[in-house]
Amino acid sequence: MGRQLERYRNKNYHYGLQVFFIAFITACALIIPFIIFDGGVFYYYGDFNVQEIPFYQMIHDAVKSGNFGWNTTTDLGSDLISSYSFYLLGSPFFWATIPFPSEAVPYLIGPLIILKLSFCSLSAYIYLKRYVRHRQFAVIGGLLYAFSGFSVYNIFFFHFHEPMIVFPLLLAALDAFLFDKKRGIFAPAVFCACVVNYYFFTGQVLFVVIYFLMLVFTKTYKFSVKEFLLLASEVLIGFLATAFILLPSVLGIMGNPRLNTLPNGWDSLVHNNSQRYWLSIAAFFFPADMPAYPTFTPDSNCKWASVAGWMPLVGMTGAIAYLQLKKRDWIKKIISLLIIMAFVPVLNSAFQMLNSSIYYARWYYMLVLMLTLATIRALESNKADWGRAVRWSAGITLAMTILIGLMPKVTTNDDETEQWSVGVAADTRRFWIYALIAMVCILGFVLIFKKFGFRTRAFYIATSITLCLTILLTSGFIIGTGTAYSATIKPIKENILNKRDAIHIDDLDDDSVRSDFYECPDNTAMFWQIKSINCFQSSVSTSIMQFYEALGMTRDVASRPDTNMYGIRSLLSCKYLFDYMGDDTDISNSFTEKNGKTKMPYWKFLKAENGFRIYENTCYIPMGFTYDSFVTEEEFEQSKSSHKSETILYSMVLSREQMKKYASITGYTDEKYKELYGKKPEDFVSIIDDYSYGRETYKKVCEERKNNSCSEFNYTDNGFNAVFDNTNGNENLLFFSVPYSDGFTAYVNGTETEIEKVNNGLMAVYIPANENCNIEFVYKTPGLSTGILISVISAAAFLVYILSINIFRYIKKRK
């Protein structure tokens, strides 16, 4: 069978560098053609184009300017740390962009993907090498993990690869602690895992607990109370050291509606969508499906769930070979447990702290790593029955191909006629390409095995080359398909990216001006770094979500208010609207109706520039204004949903306690509101009931609010300042359409003043009568100071811990 791999192993090869550079060259060959084709920037589709690229550039600029506090270009305003720690603040790849100028950042995204894939392969190798006699197999394992279906699928989510990189290192550090008795290594690993991404860290914590218990129960590791206490100390120190970023992040996302759903009833035990079971199986036997465009199970409601895990070339063949071995070790047990957890909803949700608001499988990279480990262990084993494994792998793949690809389907047309078709895949062409790739890979793997065997240098070389070619063809097809589907590459490349200077509006960057984007690529405002009411970002201030919820609009991942909510444009100081002209083939995408009228009243055409039609709001109200009418939250809730956006402009919405507190302003009396808070609230007659919602009334109210608005409004490095002339006015509440946050402190004419949460999530302060009021809002990120203190103390504790360990070992050695 040729030279034995043992001889090859004994040569002094640097396998860590080898796996890194193989992955690097492969990633370059995969990514660079797309970079060249699109003029230097790596574009994909969906979230990648409209989130990852503008997020990196915008936060890069904020960091370089020293603004770590309130970010004014994230929706209506949000805390920077809590909004972006999930996406990029903990990523070393993001910080690598800081030395570069702003315009260069989008061009760095492609090279960063290459580096991420390369380091992903290296980190997997570092973990896997312990479990093989011949490190060449760990090199193969590193490539399988880095270019697995999960990894390729989640190029769409650019920030998912950092957790993939740190996870194998976390396990490698735990192994070093348990088996090599190395101290002081696990705490930094815990620290890095949590800082990189707190969401993924919650799943990694669960896995590490399972991993540790499995090692103990299978007697792979001999449990020691002393070592366990030391391990717990390192975990605690490493975790607490992350408080500088974790505490502000946790405080910032508390109240997010996407986090408040726990498993319930039968939905905890079985999926309410049977297609998810098929998808969970197909994910490991076929190349990765595409986010937003699923083909295997189009109705599984898993468009962005990251259900992917296929390993290029080998698929599940190697893992099946290992699972069929008679020896029952911890690897087989942990894989079996993870498979069960993947199929039981409540156990699946345990990897995201039992949050069941939406189905995700974003922990599958952990299962992929274990399957990779099983695969390379099988390659080394003399007892693996490869013929049986191939039959199982090919049989399952072929069976799913036939069932999904050839299953008859009957659909009923609009005219109630029936139409027969073959196959239940959403995209027949793409499905059969996936199926062909999966089957050819199984055949290719068999041919390599038949030709070279497993324990030869030739096998390693042939497998590595074929694996890299498989990665290029498969991943290239997936990425190429994604770019072909993308509707945002053209407008971003031609009209948006680094094109802010192509828009000439004198006050577009004024702090008192926000903009609206109608049927434009999401986050266009972020690309230009101007203030906007539109935002596609899921971890913004929870006050924003409360505000839109009160208006009857679901705000989960994005702020995209409908045109029927025209009143909030003026409420939120929205002055300009951009309508992208590149999609004019569909009249529904135009802000102007066929009759020439705009889809919202009192917007006039300003000009066409840089591929956009620009409109101006003639009912624009500057930031910071007073009301002459006030209603309770209960009154507002009872108002008609279709007019809530106007109602909130006509009257300030306060809680009952606030109405009482400012009774001299609001006119509140218990007698006046006794029916509302009595036994028959339906009999209460509110001033809202008398409102006229005609367009003339709307225009009149906007003029009144504008006449009672701030003469100056400016954002500062740590908040904002405003000037309001109230020398001839009565005491009042001055409203700002800035999301409420505990981090703000307000001063009126130098005196600290309580900030009120009004209009269901925004802010107002009391202003005295007959005074020219200088208002200052100062922002400090909640939890940041405390978090830094905890981190510093933890760092000191770690130094004491290391010093104590070394002193103890020195004394023990002297004895």
Steps between C-alpha positions, in 0.01 A plus 500: 500500500801731477694677768337489838358819644701432815821580314344813361391603848849477643630768268513847649205664326332802648145380467348806662649725235413242239128495579490878528658558161301227325184663634633845411580405140166323463311798643689736271412289198137501616454866596738703283321433167182648647697799632651563157166457324333761722774759481692435821220444750367158593122515469259219574129556557246581770630573848862480394475794262274725705617421852854372520656751260337819637533381862874454460551836333271698731632356826856524370447874459328533837786324678763710324316814607487376860120465508423189706180639649178597325497422129267736316508319165360174637124533460372790715812463713643212701783411733799399290635223725173318563396537136822375341670267749302217339613596151859616515636679807652182644650391170876539450430513127298817547777662701744412222315752280559795735837609351340530155303801369122484492472465122721190510292305752250348251795380293638316804191282547608243240855462636354468850284208386812333366677549833199378697480177303876452538499550876191284528693214343799561727295512820326173411839343432628613841213317667493191278873422503478358854268224385694361204832321480577650162455874481433494127151386589461802728589715199220336303270550798586868517405545136176305544396720791601835347324433170208300634146572394446700818797722423408560137132558583596761757715711275160666472541585871851639497532507880433128552853384420663650808310259729597219262864597547496534877293187573768240415751708695266495800488119487874477441558717808269278706683189381833659590369580847360152560759278335820706490440667837564841349373781718407852397401393150125448534419842649633689193310257276174569685572872483558494124195283430270735690649824367483382140124439513285471812213331312714213374675482835176391668490196273870431550450499877237228468721297269803527730288377791381203291856440379644503852229273642543257211874479563434434868219245459690302235806506730703667227595752765537410866299751700680692773333743739817705522532530122130574467529791742800633309306462175200679650730780614634547149149495354383762749804723449481475122128570496510795741787652305259549208277731705633810321312393187257238629326709767415794268387251236268311733352820642448632148308201365280437804144544387569401140182317385711241318626372836182455697354173368556176691418146383135415549295180486535255215698753300780429747505132411430485128542753222174651385642479150582147387727620219758605761579135572576442133707817488702400807594173328561646155725767654772239563465295180479780243688826441375802690171648391477876468366747757167652390476262202458146637451231241482171692220596739349827377223505761709416807515868605877473540615760251767640728534221757854387401391138459812376320782259581616310190872423487644536150607181323450264796147601595376275781690191381789533745276586794275202426806273480607614845153476651479137381808398694421274794704708740271738688714800584413857596508620140221263393299586809530874457409482130197285583390747766544798266292329231220449752526864606477609137167322460333605827400871492546572871846340497590684182396830660722424800794618289345848504386503863162341418396792282231363270383818331649370176655169394876512453764231461791735541680255726546240224867594461554319831347184358705550182821508705405176676409337167833618362676343796312175443591509130874535549498242780331260260765573237763385747312196621578154365161375619274737306270324256515745212292292266212502745547871570493584130185296451325685782621842387418442134171333588375789712616755243339311212176440693461868587584595142229272362238595758550876473587509132239261361209524743178583306330821603155636424433873524168679456502800269295817544238365262473189724660274241761253620854495373736205539874535537795286602719590796437705812818707491458874459772530236521183294820595318688588814370192682629260235836677493525455878400134469753442223778663703419287804499173303812583299684585823414161649622333181815712494581416860457128426729523196772673701474234769509218244798652323718604793364350822490707819843466652712639221651831412336479159158475665565815700613693193220371277237567766629851569504593131159349429358657815620846397358456149169388650497806723565731207233348277231458766556823692557690178164380370324603822661844516452553127132411529464745789655785305277417204193525724613827655296809421724729705843461339427737210353791702760467775789488257376775269304737723562437869843376608726798572256719303382734776676791331287446190195627691492880523255614766627771731333387821495121441764450771339740746440342839137610490430323170412137438432332166272228369587242234214363293558155344875552512763247607486467877737717703575739215514770768770306684713484186476879484508538878204733514217488752193308391176342619589181308727236644560128447661400830353266760676613819406868509366678807199315640323837533480513120324165498257619767429814298410312183308232688275769648432622147389152397815418304722200570858613532715185532792523259432826317331841511308539176186705578228478236395804303160495674689602815586836350451683830808356661719646226435848636505376860849357443631810316522320168565763233617311191393183321713308250336285233737277303438536127657170397184305581254720308388209283257416782270794581452366854865578565451867413412762760283673239164356397383476138297818552814688599418524870748387763412207725511727806348849522705820498813357343627694200749391238834668559732357235645184348859430587738203502228254399247620760193717485512723805189639667465760775248492784321836505360408843845445646537575873851560642626293791371605841150644526214547744138383499182676605306177550564189712336158523557190707644175367159340549335765284759451230451123502129550435557726201457362150805315372478675165546840664748429779787662311302825487362472854849478647582821316187680614535405870795394712441153645576471873444245771232569761771576756659754266163661431456545876857612556469777242131575562567873471607434140278208400181613673459161665251457784372179658146618436567548131647151462288308751310316226815393318646352814168391645269210431388617155803628307304454176277792605791740525497773236854591397612808313630253244140423407456858379812510284463573131748297299473690176811612319438867572485427873823303473672790325369749757626292794842461338523877460412546868764250609758660273427844644566359845821315423861546604700774334815289532562127522843338483636158583816494707760230566299386801138602438336811355429866572197710414373853546130575544368854534226485762527859618136564411368153569358298783666204665491195276660172403753526218491191279797344320456211259800322650453151650482498877803355678610486861840616379380857442515777758328830416579854608276802441684829549764312696257328738465122482148416386318169496458343159152374423427201278219626278329405176561133581878500497634848421616783728385832641614738774322763704573860403406795724286792391638832379859383450734450209587136556837345429457124507786253526469122484810310610532132417699231678468139389307316774716244672824601329676651801393213724597251232847648461550488877396133512731422208796671666440315826469173307826568318670561834346179636636312199851631566473395864372159388791446260751622757354267763512201263863568413601549864325177597671308222837650590462400866382153400795459266747608771363234731 
